[in-house]
Amino acid sequence: MSHQFKLGQRVRQSRASEASDRNARGDTYEVIRLMPEDRGGNPCYRIKSASGERAVSQAELVLA
């Protein structure tokens, strides 16, 4: 599977992700690194916002 998002794009965590991580709710992130696929074959990303950085899978993101 290939990466859906590109460096510099703005993304948000999907609603299902936000429910499990209330600290990230509503934050807009910038894609800062494309990472290899996880064990399930989902592309991963390093994303950054004013509240910090995190690594997430493509399934957890939507375009902002």
Buried (B, 14 or more C-beta within 10 A) or exposed (E): EEBBBEEEBEBBBEEEBBEEEEEBEEBEBBBEEBBEBBEEEEBBBBBBBEEEEBEBBBBBBEEE
